[in-house]
Amino acid sequence: MDNLISLVNKIQRACTALGDHGESSALPTLWDSLPAIAVVGGQSSGKSSVLESVVGKDFLPRGSGIVTRRPLVLQLHKSDEGTREYAEFLHLPRKRFTDFAAVRKEIQDETDRETGRSTKQISTVPIHLSIYSPNVVNLTLIDLPGLTKVAVEGQPDSIVQDIEDMVRSYIEKPNCIILAISPANQDIATSDAIKISREVDPTGERTIGVLTKIDLMDKGTDAVDMLEGRAYRLKFPWIGVVNRSQADINKSVDMIAARRRERIQSLINKTINEIETELTRLGKPVAADAGGKLYAIMEICRSFDQIFKDHLDGVRPGGDKIYNVFDNQLPAALKRLQFDKQLSMENIRKLITEADGYQPHLIAPEQGYRRLIESTLVTIRGPAEAAVDAVHSLLKDLVHKAVSETLDLKQYPGLRAEVGAAAIDSLDRMRDESKRATLQLVDMESGYLTVDFFRKLPQDVDKGGNPTHSIFDRYNDSYLRRIGTTILSYVNMVCATLRHSIPKSIVYCQVREAKRSLLDHFFTELGKMETKRLSSLLNEDPAIMERRSGLAKRLELYRSAQAEIDAVAWSK
């Protein structure tokens, strides 16, 4: 690969020497066939800083307006370690530049010689610069004039289109890789580099996005969306760079010194992040006074309570299982109820005759109906109690989850045990109340029958009894089966009603109450506790306390070092 790059470099130099710059001409051109990496961006987008960061030297002209007015073909040659860095221009073949300030001046002078010193014209004739250094890689880059939107004083009206045409002449070639420079502190949708790159390379196969000025973004914003491709997606990942600040440039801060400072800053920032992460994991230190301890406990309990509510409300998983009890478990349990024993022919005959007593019923065995219905509805208490217990079990699971997910409770084992126990005690009381209310619903159905149900039944003579029949005919199998069928229909109607009313009772007495007052009793007891008891709830491992104190001191030291490094006036 190095040999190939070297060959391309030589051919490019030969093309420049022979006047072949790839511009439109009737003559055949070799320049257009050579691979190239073109650096494209708007004015003040950070192109020069990116190139200088690659080289590690401050050598490009700077200023306002259009500074780069000719293409700069920059060939980098990696030399042996320990050798001196120098630069050579193609138009000055026997002169080596070791002072890179002189390189900058020569670029300016050579630009003026081609375009005129007093004008702000541009030229398509490239300047060819080679830099030899142990700190670079073998690479050739082409720096192009910055795209602009308006002509300024001293420039022709066509300057905007002239620059765009020049840039296009390089980047529209299929063998040209485009480094599209876009500043992070501007809307990516208005990026000149992205706009023109998309036009000549719609598939993005040749475009690499470089995001500059990340450190200059507005406070409270970051470049995460852009770097991860959510703001604007390229085929290849965006590359973020932080160049020297304008203050460093004004002070002529050496690139090597800037890199050294950046490495130190990176190390310090990384260490600060690691310390802050561990301090967050260890939790906040315990307050010394009783009021502070009580406040800390209340805040931790509120965090736990909110996490518990999040599980119920669907913000966190688990609450949906309660609905499953109502939608699947309870209906299935009601459907599985067997009334064979209560509604067997023998039991119907037994209860009907017992209810009649010494005098048989005249029209319908009302007391027999009531006894049969009551004995049948009692069996619904089982599924009702099971639904209450199932929801109670799920609520306890959510309490355990909320306890484990409340980070501050991990810091204080004593408080964690107390909060967990208090929450379970509250759930137990709510379960008992819910069971009482839910079973009352079942008992209500037994205590008062829906009369309209029976009034709407067809009134057959056989059902009420025919006076011409003997008393024993009233208890024949056909008549008893009719009674059993009627009672079963009524019980099914009651089950359908309870299927909807039982969940309402459970939610009201358990779920709603747990959301409203899970730790109310604990808070009441908390207010009565003495300081010593409060302190026992916030006891933690002495080793953790010592570790937190040491980390806090170290964090203060690193932040001080960070501030001092930022304040240092770097000089060349």
C-alpha positions as CSV (number, residue, x, y, z in Angstrom):
1,M,0.0,0.0,0.0
2,D,2.8,2.4,0.9
3,N,4.4,1.8,-2.6
4,L,1.1,2.5,-4.2
5,I,0.6,5.7,-2.3
6,S,4.1,6.8,-3.2
7,L,3.5,6.1,-6.9
8,V,0.2,8.1,-6.8
9,N,2.1,11.0,-5.2
10,K,4.8,11.0,-7.9
11,I,2.2,11.0,-10.7
12,Q,0.3,13.8,-9.0
13,R,3.5,15.9,-8.8
14,A,4.2,15.1,-12.4
15,C,0.7,16.2,-13.5
16,T,1.0,19.5,-11.6
17,A,4.4,20.2,-13.1
18,L,3.0,19.5,-16.6
19,G,0.0,21.7,-16.0
20,D,-2.5,18.9,-15.8
21,H,-4.9,19.9,-13.0
22,G,-7.9,18.0,-14.1
23,E,-9.7,21.1,-15.3
24,S,-11.9,21.0,-18.4
25,S,-9.6,20.8,-21.4
26,A,-9.6,19.3,-24.9
27,L,-6.4,17.5,-24.0
28,P,-6.4,14.0,-22.3
29,T,-5.9,14.3,-18.5
30,L,-4.3,11.8,-16.2
31,W,-5.2,13.8,-13.0
32,D,-8.8,12.8,-13.2
33,S,-7.9,9.1,-13.1
34,L,-5.9,9.3,-9.9
35,P,-7.4,8.4,-6.5
36,A,-7.8,11.4,-4.1
37,I,-9.1,12.4,-0.7
38,A,-10.7,15.8,-0.9
39,V,-11.5,17.9,2.2
40,V,-14.8,19.8,1.7
41,G,-16.6,22.2,3.9
42,G,-18.1,25.6,4.3
43,Q,-16.0,28.7,5.4
44,S,-15.1,28.5,9.1
45,S,-16.2,24.9,9.3
46,G,-12.9,23.7,10.8
47,K,-11.2,22.3,7.6
48,S,-7.9,23.9,8.4
49,S,-7.9,22.7,12.0
50,V,-8.7,19.1,10.9
51,L,-5.8,19.1,8.4
52,E,-3.4,20.6,11.0
53,S,-4.5,17.9,13.5
54,V,-3.7,15.2,11.0
55,V,-0.2,16.7,10.3
56,G,0.4,17.8,13.9
57,K,1.7,21.2,12.7
58,D,0.3,24.7,12.5
59,F,1.0,25.6,8.8
60,L,-2.2,26.7,7.0
61,P,-3.2,30.4,6.4
62,R,-6.0,31.6,8.6
63,G,-8.3,34.6,8.6
64,S,-11.7,35.8,7.7
65,G,-13.5,35.3,4.4
66,I,-12.0,33.0,1.8
67,V,-8.5,32.1,3.0
68,T,-7.9,29.0,0.8
69,R,-8.1,30.3,-2.7
70,R,-6.2,27.5,-4.5
71,P,-6.4,23.8,-4.1
72,L,-3.7,22.5,-1.8
73,V,-2.4,19.0,-2.6
74,L,-0.9,17.9,0.7
75,Q,1.3,14.8,0.5
76,L,2.3,13.3,3.9
77,H,5.4,11.1,4.0
78,K,6.2,9.1,7.2
79,S,9.9,9.4,8.0
80,D,12.0,7.5,10.5
81,E,11.7,8.2,14.2
82,G,14.1,10.9,15.4
83,T,14.4,12.6,12.0
84,R,13.7,16.3,11.6
85,E,10.4,17.4,10.2
86,Y,10.4,19.5,7.1
87,A,8.3,20.5,4.1
88,E,8.9,21.0,0.4
89,F,6.9,22.8,-2.3
90,L,6.8,21.5,-5.8
91,H,7.4,25.0,-7.2
92,L,10.6,25.3,-4.9
93,P,12.0,21.8,-5.4
94,R,15.4,22.4,-3.8
95,K,14.2,24.3,-0.7
96,R,13.4,22.6,2.6
97,F,11.2,24.4,5.2
98,T,11.8,23.4,8.8
99,D,9.9,26.5,10.1
100,F,6.2,25.8,9.5
101,A,5.4,29.5,10.0
102,A,7.4,30.0,6.8
103,V,5.3,27.2,5.1
104,R,2.2,29.2,5.9
105,K,3.7,32.4,4.5
106,E,4.8,30.6,1.3
107,I,1.3,29.2,0.8
108,Q,0.0,32.8,1.0
109,D,2.7,34.2,-1.2
110,E,2.2,31.5,-3.9
111,T,-1.5,32.0,-3.8
112,D,-1.0,35.8,-4.3
113,R,1.4,35.2,-7.2
114,E,-1.3,33.2,-9.0
115,T,-4.4,35.2,-8.1
116,G,-3.0,38.6,-7.3
117,R,-2.3,40.1,-3.9
118,S,-5.0,42.8,-4.0
119,T,-7.8,40.6,-5.2
120,K,-9.7,37.8,-3.6
121,Q,-9.9,35.7,-6.8
122,I,-9.6,32.0,-6.8
123,S,-7.5,29.7,-9.0
124,T,-7.9,26.0,-10.0
125,V,-4.1,25.6,-10.2
126,P,-3.1,23.6,-7.2
127,I,-0.2,24.2,-4.7
128,H,1.7,21.0,-4.2
129,L,3.1,20.6,-0.6
130,S,5.0,17.6,0.8
131,I,5.6,17.2,4.5
132,Y,8.0,14.6,5.9
133,S,7.6,13.7,9.6
134,P,7.7,10.7,11.9
135,N,4.4,11.8,13.3
136,V,2.3,11.3,10.1
137,V,1.1,8.5,7.9
138,N,1.6,8.1,4.2
139,L,-1.4,10.0,2.8
140,T,-2.4,12.5,0.3
141,L,-5.2,15.1,1.0
142,I,-6.6,17.9,-1.2
143,D,-7.7,21.0,0.7
144,L,-10.3,22.9,-1.3
145,P,-11.6,26.5,-0.9
146,G,-14.5,26.7,1.6
147,L,-18.0,26.8,0.1
148,T,-19.6,30.2,0.6
149,K,-23.1,31.6,0.1
150,V,-22.5,35.3,-0.7
151,A,-19.7,37.3,-2.4
152,V,-18.0,39.9,-0.2
153,E,-16.3,43.1,-1.2
154,G,-13.5,42.6,-3.7
155,Q,-14.9,39.3,-5.0
156,P,-16.8,38.9,-8.3
157,D,-20.5,38.0,-8.1
158,S,-19.6,34.6,-9.6
159,I,-17.4,33.6,-6.7
160,V,-20.0,31.4,-5.1
161,Q,-20.6,29.4,-8.2
162,D,-16.9,29.4,-9.1
163,I,-15.9,27.8,-5.8
164,E,-18.8,25.3,-6.1
165,D,-17.7,24.3,-9.6
166,M,-14.1,23.9,-8.4
167,V,-15.1,21.7,-5.6
168,R,-17.4,19.6,-7.8
169,S,-14.6,19.1,-10.3
170,Y,-12.7,17.2,-7.6
171,I,-15.4,15.4,-5.7
172,E,-17.6,14.2,-8.6
173,K,-14.9,11.9,-9.8
174,P,-15.8,8.3,-8.8
175,N,-12.3,7.7,-7.4
176,C,-12.4,10.6,-5.0
177,I,-13.1,10.1,-1.3
178,I,-15.0,13.0,0.3
179,L,-14.2,14.2,3.8
180,A,-17.3,16.3,4.5
181,I,-16.5,18.7,7.3
182,S,-19.5,20.0,9.2
183,P,-19.4,22.0,12.5
184,A,-21.5,20.5,15.3
185,N,-22.6,23.9,16.6
186,Q,-24.7,24.5,13.4
187,D,-27.7,22.7,12.1
188,I,-26.5,19.6,10.2
189,A,-29.4,20.2,7.7
190,T,-27.7,23.4,6.5
191,S,-24.2,21.8,6.1
192,D,-22.7,22.9,2.8
193,A,-20.4,19.8,2.8
194,I,-23.3,17.4,3.3
195,K,-25.4,19.1,0.7
196,I,-22.9,19.0,-2.1
197,S,-21.6,15.5,-1.2
198,R,-25.1,14.1,-1.3
199,E,-25.5,15.6,-4.8
200,V,-22.4,14.0,-6.3
201,D,-22.4,10.8,-4.1
202,P,-26.1,10.0,-3.4
203,T,-25.4,6.5,-2.2
204,G,-22.7,7.7,0.3
205,E,-20.2,5.2,-0.9
206,R,-17.4,7.8,-1.0
207,T,-18.5,10.2,1.8
208,I,-17.0,10.3,5.3
209,G,-18.6,12.8,7.6
210,V,-16.4,14.7,10.1
211,L,-18.0,16.6,12.9
212,T,-16.0,19.5,14.2
213,K,-16.4,22.1,17.0
214,I,-18.1,19.6,19.3
215,D,-16.7,21.6,22.2
216,L,-18.4,24.8,21.1
217,M,-21.9,23.4,21.1
218,D,-24.5,25.2,23.2
219,K,-24.6,24.4,26.9
220,G,-27.0,21.5,27.6
221,T,-26.6,20.0,24.1
222,D,-24.4,17.3,22.8
223,A,-23.5,15.6,19.5
224,V,-24.7,12.1,20.4
225,D,-27.6,12.2,17.9
226,M,-25.3,13.3,15.1
227,L,-22.5,10.9,15.9
228,E,-25.0,8.0,16.1
229,G,-26.5,9.0,12.8
230,R,-30.0,9.8,14.2
231,A,-29.8,13.5,13.1
232,Y,-28.5,12.6,9.6
233,R,-27.4,9.1,8.7
234,L,-24.4,8.4,6.4
235,K,-23.3,5.0,5.0
236,F,-20.2,5.2,7.2
237,P,-20.2,6.4,10.9
238,W,-19.6,10.0,11.6
239,I,-16.2,10.9,13.0
240,G,-16.1,13.5,15.8
241,V,-13.0,15.7,16.4
242,V,-12.2,18.4,18.9
243,N,-9.6,20.8,17.5
244,R,-7.6,23.5,19.2
245,S,-9.7,26.4,20.5
246,Q,-9.4,29.8,18.9
247,A,-7.6,31.0,22.0
248,D,-5.0,28.3,21.5
249,I,-4.7,29.3,17.9
250,N,-4.2,33.0,18.8
251,K,-1.5,32.0,21.3
252,S,0.2,29.8,18.6
253,V,-0.2,26.8,20.9
254,D,1.9,24.0,19.4
255,M,0.0,21.0,18.0
256,I,2.1,18.6,19.9
257,A,1.5,20.5,23.1
258,A,-2.2,20.6,22.4
259,R,-2.3,16.8,21.9
260,R,-0.3,16.3,25.1
261,R,-2.8,18.5,27.0
262,E,-5.7,16.7,25.4
263,R,-4.3,13.3,26.5
264,I,-3.9,14.6,30.1
265,Q,-7.4,16.1,30.0
266,S,-8.8,12.9,28.6
267,L,-7.2,10.9,31.4
268,I,-8.5,13.3,34.0
269,N,-12.0,13.4,32.6
270,K,-12.0,9.6,32.4
271,T,-10.9,9.3,36.0
272,I,-13.5,11.9,37.1
273,N,-16.3,10.0,35.4
274,E,-15.1,6.7,37.0
275,I,-15.1,8.3,40.5
276,E,-18.5,9.9,40.0
277,T,-19.9,6.6,38.8
278,E,-18.6,4.8,41.9
279,L,-19.9,7.6,44.2
280,T,-23.3,7.3,42.6
281,R,-23.2,3.5,43.2
282,L,-22.2,4.0,46.8
283,G,-24.9,6.5,47.4
284,K,-25.1,9.8,49.3
285,P,-23.5,10.2,52.7
286,V,-25.8,10.0,55.7
287,A,-27.0,13.3,57.3
288,A,-25.8,13.8,60.9
289,D,-28.9,15.4,62.5
290,A,-32.3,13.7,63.2
291,G,-34.1,16.0,60.7
292,G,-31.7,15.2,58.0
293,K,-31.9,11.4,58.7
294,L,-35.7,11.5,58.6
295,Y,-35.7,13.5,55.4
296,A,-33.3,11.0,53.8
297,I,-35.4,8.1,54.8
298,M,-38.6,9.7,53.5
299,E,-36.9,10.5,50.1
300,I,-35.7,6.9,49.8
301,C,-39.2,5.6,50.7
302,R,-40.7,7.9,48.1
303,S,-38.4,6.6,45.5
304,F,-39.4,3.0,46.4
305,D,-43.1,4.0,46.3
306,Q,-42.7,5.6,42.9
307,I,-41.0,2.5,41.5
308,F,-43.8,0.3,42.9
309,K,-46.4,2.5,41.2
310,D,-44.5,2.4,38.0
311,H,-44.8,-1.4,38.0
312,L,-48.6,-1.1,38.5
313,D,-49.0,1.6,35.9
314,G,-47.0,-0.2,33.1
315,V,-44.0,2.1,33.2
316,R,-42.1,-1.0,34.5
317,P,-43.1,-4.6,33.8
318,G,-45.3,-6.7,36.2
319,G,-48.6,-4.9,36.5
320,D,-50.1,-6.6,33.5
321,K,-50.1,-9.9,35.4
322,I,-52.9,-8.5,37.7
323,Y,-55.1,-8.0,34.7
324,N,-54.4,-11.6,33.7
325,V,-56.0,-12.7,37.0
326,F,-59.2,-10.9,36.1
327,D,-59.3,-11.7,32.4
328,N,-58.2,-15.4,32.5
329,Q,-57.7,-16.9,35.9
330,L,-61.0,-15.8,37.5
331,P,-63.3,-16.6,34.5
332,A,-61.6,-20.0,34.1
333,A,-62.1,-20.8,37.8
334,L,-65.8,-19.8,37.6
335,K,-66.2,-21.9,34.5
336,R,-64.6,-25.0,36.2
337,L,-67.2,-24.9,39.1
338,Q,-69.1,-28.2,39.2
339,F,-72.7,-28.0,40.4
340,D,-73.4,-31.7,40.0
341,K,-73.7,-32.3,43.7
342,Q,-76.0,-29.4,44.4
343,L,-78.2,-29.9,41.4
344,S,-78.4,-33.7,41.4
345,M,-81.9,-35.2,41.2
346,E,-81.5,-36.6,44.7
347,N,-80.4,-33.3,46.2
348,I,-83.1,-31.3,44.4
349,R,-85.8,-33.7,45.6
350,K,-84.4,-33.7,49.1
351,L,-84.2,-29.9,49.5
352,I,-87.6,-29.3,47.7
353,T,-89.4,-31.7,50.0
354,E,-87.6,-30.5,53.1
355,A,-88.5,-26.9,52.2
356,D,-92.2,-27.8,51.7
357,G,-92.4,-29.2,55.3
358,Y,-95.7,-30.8,56.2
359,Q,-97.6,-28.9,53.5
360,P,-96.6,-29.2,49.8
361,H,-96.1,-26.1,47.8
362,L,-99.2,-24.9,45.9
363,I,-97.8,-23.2,42.8
364,A,-93.9,-23.2,42.8
365,P,-91.5,-24.5,45.4
366,E,-90.1,-21.0,46.3
367,Q,-88.3,-22.0,49.5
368,G,-86.8,-25.0,47.8
369,Y,-85.5,-22.7,45.0
370,R,-84.0,-20.4,47.6
371,R,-82.2,-23.2,49.4
372,L,-80.9,-24.7,46.2
373,I,-79.6,-21.4,44.9
374,E,-78.0,-20.5,48.2
375,S,-76.2,-23.9,48.5
376,T,-75.0,-23.5,44.9
377,L,-73.8,-19.9,45.1
378,V,-71.7,-20.7,48.2
379,T,-69.2,-22.5,45.8
380,I,-68.4,-19.2,44.1
381,R,-66.6,-18.1,47.3
382,G,-63.7,-20.3,46.4
383,P,-62.8,-18.6,43.1
384,A,-63.4,-15.2,44.6
385,E,-61.0,-15.9,47.5
386,A,-58.5,-17.3,45.0
387,A,-58.6,-14.1,42.9
388,V,-57.9,-12.0,46.0
389,D,-55.0,-14.2,47.0
390,A,-53.6,-14.2,43.5
391,V,-53.5,-10.4,43.3
392,H,-52.0,-10.3,46.8
393,S,-49.2,-12.6,45.7
394,L,-48.5,-10.4,42.6
395,L,-48.5,-7.2,44.7
396,K,-46.0,-8.8,47.0
397,D,-43.8,-9.7,44.0
398,L,-43.9,-6.1,42.9
399,V,-42.9,-4.9,46.3
400,H,-39.9,-7.2,46.2
401,K,-39.0,-5.9,42.8
402,A,-39.4,-2.3,43.8
403,V,-37.1,-2.9,46.9
404,S,-34.4,-4.5,44.7
405,E,-34.7,-1.7,42.1
406,T,-34.4,1.2,44.6
407,L,-30.7,1.8,44.6
408,D,-30.6,3.7,47.9
409,L,-32.2,0.8,49.7
410,K,-29.2,-1.3,48.7
411,Q,-27.0,1.1,50.7
412,Y,-29.0,0.6,53.9
413,P,-29.8,-3.1,54.7
414,G,-31.7,-2.1,57.9
415,L,-34.0,0.3,56.1
416,R,-34.5,-2.1,53.2
417,A,-35.8,-4.8,55.6
418,E,-38.1,-2.3,57.4
419,V,-39.6,-0.9,54.2
420,G,-40.1,-4.3,52.7
421,A,-41.8,-5.6,55.9
422,A,-43.9,-2.5,56.3
423,A,-45.1,-2.8,52.7
424,I,-46.0,-6.5,53.0
425,D,-47.9,-5.8,56.3
426,S,-49.9,-3.1,54.5
427,L,-50.7,-5.6,51.7
428,D,-51.8,-8.2,54.2
429,R,-54.3,-5.7,55.7
430,M,-55.5,-4.8,52.3
431,R,-55.9,-8.4,51.3
432,D,-58.1,-9.1,54.4
433,E,-60.3,-6.1,53.7
434,S,-60.5,-7.1,50.0
435,K,-61.5,-10.6,50.9
436,R,-64.2,-9.4,53.2
437,A,-65.6,-7.0,50.6
438,T,-65.4,-9.6,47.8
439,L,-67.1,-12.4,49.7
440,Q,-69.8,-9.9,50.7
441,L,-70.5,-9.5,47.0
442,V,-71.1,-13.3,46.7
443,D,-73.2,-13.3,49.9
444,M,-75.3,-10.4,48.6
445,E,-76.2,-12.5,45.6
446,S,-77.4,-15.3,47.9
447,G,-79.2,-12.9,50.2
448,Y,-81.4,-11.3,47.6
449,L,-82.5,-13.1,44.4
450,T,-83.2,-11.3,41.2
451,V,-87.0,-11.7,41.0
452,D,-87.3,-10.6,37.4
453,F,-85.3,-13.6,36.2
454,F,-88.0,-16.0,37.5
455,R,-90.9,-13.9,36.3
456,K,-89.6,-14.0,32.8
457,L,-89.6,-17.8,32.8
458,P,-92.4,-19.6,30.8
459,Q,-95.1,-20.7,33.3
460,D,-96.0,-24.3,32.4
461,V,-98.8,-26.0,34.2
462,D,-96.5,-28.9,35.0
463,K,-94.0,-26.5,36.6
464,G,-96.5,-25.0,39.0
465,G,-98.3,-28.3,39.6
466,N,-101.6,-29.5,38.2
467,P,-104.3,-29.8,40.9
468,T,-105.5,-33.0,39.2
469,H,-102.1,-34.7,39.7
470,S,-101.3,-36.5,42.9
471,I,-98.9,-35.0,45.4
472,F,-96.2,-37.5,44.4
473,D,-96.4,-36.6,40.7
474,R,-95.1,-33.1,41.6
475,Y,-91.7,-34.6,42.3
476,N,-91.2,-36.7,39.2
477,D,-87.9,-36.6,37.4
478,S,-89.1,-34.3,34.6
479,Y,-90.3,-31.7,37.1
480,L,-87.1,-31.8,39.1
481,R,-84.9,-31.5,36.0
482,R,-86.8,-28.3,35.1
483,I,-86.0,-27.0,38.5
484,G,-82.3,-27.9,38.2
485,T,-82.1,-26.3,34.7
486,T,-83.7,-23.1,36.0
487,I,-81.4,-22.8,39.0
488,L,-78.3,-23.5,36.8
489,S,-79.3,-20.7,34.5
490,Y,-79.7,-18.3,37.4
491,V,-76.3,-19.3,38.9
492,N,-74.7,-18.7,35.5
493,M,-76.2,-15.3,35.4
494,V,-74.8,-14.5,38.8
495,C,-71.3,-15.8,37.8
496,A,-71.4,-13.5,34.8
497,T,-72.2,-10.6,37.1
498,L,-69.5,-11.5,39.7
499,R,-66.9,-11.9,37.0
500,H,-67.1,-8.1,36.5
501,S,-67.8,-7.0,40.1
502,I,-65.1,-9.1,41.8
503,P,-62.2,-7.4,39.9
504,K,-63.7,-4.0,40.8
505,S,-63.7,-4.9,44.5
506,I,-60.2,-6.3,44.4
507,V,-58.8,-3.2,42.5
508,Y,-60.6,-0.8,44.9
509,C,-59.5,-2.6,48.1
510,Q,-56.0,-3.8,47.1
511,V,-54.5,-2.2,43.9
512,R,-55.9,1.3,44.4
513,E,-55.2,1.3,48.1
514,A,-51.6,0.0,47.6
515,K,-51.0,2.9,45.2
516,R,-52.5,5.4,47.6
517,S,-51.2,4.3,51.1
518,L,-48.7,1.5,50.9
519,L,-46.3,3.1,53.4
520,D,-48.7,5.3,55.3
521,H,-48.6,3.2,58.5
522,F,-44.8,3.1,58.2
523,F,-44.6,6.9,57.9
524,T,-46.7,7.3,61.0
525,E,-44.4,5.0,63.0
526,L,-41.4,6.8,61.5
527,G,-42.5,10.1,62.9
528,K,-42.5,8.6,66.4
529,M,-39.0,7.1,66.2
530,E,-36.1,8.5,68.2
531,T,-32.8,9.6,66.7
532,K,-31.1,6.4,67.7
533,R,-33.7,4.3,66.0
534,L,-33.5,6.5,62.9
535,S,-29.7,6.1,62.9
536,S,-30.0,2.3,63.1
537,L,-32.1,2.4,59.9
538,L,-29.3,4.2,58.1
539,N,-26.4,2.1,59.3
540,E,-24.0,1.1,56.6
541,D,-20.7,-0.7,56.3
542,P,-17.9,1.4,57.7
543,A,-15.7,0.3,54.8
544,I,-18.2,1.9,52.4
545,M,-18.2,5.1,54.4
546,E,-14.4,5.2,54.3
547,R,-14.4,4.5,50.6
548,R,-16.9,7.3,49.8
549,S,-14.9,9.8,51.8
550,G,-11.7,8.9,50.0
551,L,-13.3,9.1,46.6
552,A,-14.8,12.5,47.4
553,K,-11.4,13.9,48.3
554,R,-9.9,12.4,45.2
555,L,-12.7,13.8,43.0
556,E,-12.0,17.3,44.5
557,L,-8.3,16.9,43.7
558,Y,-9.0,15.9,40.0
559,R,-11.4,18.7,39.5
560,S,-8.9,21.1,40.8
561,A,-6.3,19.7,38.4
562,Q,-8.8,19.9,35.5
563,A,-9.4,23.6,36.2
564,E,-5.7,24.3,36.5
565,I,-5.0,22.6,33.1
566,D,-7.8,24.6,31.5
567,A,-6.3,27.8,32.9
568,V,-2.7,27.2,31.8
569,A,-1.6,29.7,29.1
570,W,0.1,27.4,26.7
571,S,2.9,28.8,24.6
572,K,4.8,27.5,21.7
